[in-house]
Amino acid sequence: MNIGDAAAATGLPAKTIRFYEEIGLVEPARRGNGYRDFSDADVARLGFVARARGLGFSVEDCRALLSLWSDKARASADVKRLAAERLEEIDRKIRELEGLRATLAHLVETCHGDGRPDCPILDELSG
């Protein structure tokens, strides 16, 4: 199938598919005219990467996960380790965002939001 069909099948933009090809996550065959020819296996790999990226895995994590996916002798512990590392990163970001939210909520609460020029939000941002 061509890149447009692969894009439709995976929900990925053609530009993203070209990028994934450029970095070696997928290697479609080429037709005689030079056009990409995506197999069902290529589309499955692209769908796998799309779902992994949707869960926040990095491109390098996706590369490792693809390798594990294709290795039928893999240990599930290797997959779990990658997923656990990603989960820890998500938890760290959540804590960070909760702290940012609390700070911003406090600033919004302390700002009068009226016609006066004094503003605790701007005071905080100015250092």
C-alpha positions as CSV (number, residue, x, y, z in Angstrom):
1,M,0.0,0.0,0.0
2,N,1.1,3.6,-0.5
3,I,1.9,6.1,2.2
4,G,-1.6,7.6,2.0
5,D,-3.1,4.3,2.7
6,A,-0.7,3.6,5.5
7,A,-1.5,7.0,7.0
8,A,-5.2,6.2,6.8
9,A,-4.7,2.8,8.4
10,T,-2.6,4.0,11.3
11,G,-3.9,7.5,11.9
12,L,-0.4,8.9,11.5
13,P,0.3,11.8,9.2
14,A,2.4,10.9,6.1
15,K,5.1,13.3,7.4
16,T,5.4,11.3,10.6
17,I,5.6,8.1,8.6
18,R,8.4,9.5,6.5
19,F,10.2,10.6,9.7
20,Y,9.8,7.1,11.2
21,E,11.3,5.6,7.9
22,E,14.1,8.1,8.0
23,I,15.2,7.0,11.5
24,G,14.7,3.4,10.7
25,L,11.6,2.5,12.7
26,V,10.0,1.2,9.5
27,E,11.6,0.2,6.2
28,P,9.0,-0.1,3.5
29,A,9.9,-1.7,0.2
30,R,10.2,0.6,-2.9
31,R,8.3,0.0,-6.1
32,G,9.9,0.3,-9.5
33,N,8.8,3.9,-9.6
34,G,10.5,4.7,-6.3
35,Y,7.2,5.0,-4.3
36,R,7.0,3.4,-0.9
37,D,5.2,0.1,-0.7
38,F,4.0,-0.6,2.9
39,S,3.3,-4.2,3.8
40,D,0.8,-5.3,6.4
41,A,3.7,-5.8,8.7
42,D,4.9,-2.3,8.1
43,V,1.5,-0.9,9.0
44,A,1.4,-3.1,12.1
45,R,4.8,-1.6,13.2
46,L,3.6,1.9,12.5
47,G,0.4,1.3,14.6
48,F,2.6,-0.2,17.4
49,V,4.8,2.9,17.3
50,A,1.7,5.2,17.2
51,R,0.2,3.6,20.3
52,A,3.6,3.6,22.1
53,R,4.1,7.2,21.3
54,G,0.6,7.9,22.5
55,L,1.6,6.5,25.9
56,G,4.6,8.8,25.9
57,F,7.4,6.4,25.0
58,S,10.3,8.1,23.4
59,V,11.5,7.2,19.9
60,E,14.4,5.2,21.4
61,D,12.0,3.4,23.8
62,C,9.8,2.6,20.7
63,R,12.9,1.2,19.0
64,A,13.6,-1.0,22.0
65,L,9.9,-2.1,22.3
66,L,9.8,-2.9,18.6
67,S,12.9,-5.1,19.1
68,L,11.3,-6.8,22.0
69,W,8.0,-7.2,20.2
70,S,9.8,-9.0,17.3
71,D,11.9,-11.2,19.7
72,K,9.7,-14.1,20.6
73,A,12.3,-15.3,23.1
74,R,12.2,-12.0,25.0
75,A,11.6,-11.9,28.7
76,S,8.5,-10.0,29.7
77,A,10.6,-8.5,32.5
78,D,12.5,-6.4,29.9
79,V,9.2,-5.0,28.6
80,K,7.9,-4.4,32.1
81,R,11.1,-2.5,33.0
82,L,10.7,-0.1,30.1
83,A,7.0,0.5,30.9
84,A,7.8,1.0,34.6
85,E,10.4,3.5,33.8
86,R,7.9,5.4,31.6
87,L,5.3,5.2,34.4
88,E,7.9,6.7,36.9
89,E,8.5,9.6,34.5
90,I,4.8,10.2,34.1
91,D,4.4,10.2,37.9
92,R,7.2,12.7,38.2
93,K,5.6,15.0,35.6
94,I,2.3,14.7,37.4
95,R,3.9,15.8,40.6
96,E,5.6,18.7,38.8
97,L,2.3,19.8,37.2
98,E,0.4,19.5,40.5
99,G,3.0,21.9,42.1
100,L,2.7,24.3,39.2
101,R,-1.1,24.2,39.4
102,A,-1.0,24.9,43.2
103,T,1.3,27.9,42.7
104,L,-0.8,29.3,39.9
105,A,-4.1,28.7,41.7
106,H,-2.7,30.6,44.7
107,L,-1.7,33.5,42.5
108,V,-5.1,33.6,40.8
109,E,-6.8,33.5,44.2
110,T,-4.6,36.4,45.5
111,C,-5.1,38.6,42.5
112,H,-7.9,41.1,42.9
113,G,-8.7,41.0,39.2
114,D,-10.1,44.5,39.3
115,G,-9.1,48.0,38.0
116,R,-6.2,48.4,40.4
117,P,-2.7,48.1,38.9
118,D,-1.2,45.9,41.6
119,C,-1.1,42.3,40.6
120,P,0.5,39.4,42.6
121,I,0.7,37.3,39.4
122,L,2.9,39.9,37.7
123,D,4.9,40.5,40.9
124,E,5.7,36.7,41.1
125,L,6.6,36.5,37.5
126,S,9.0,39.5,37.8
127,G,10.9,37.7,40.5
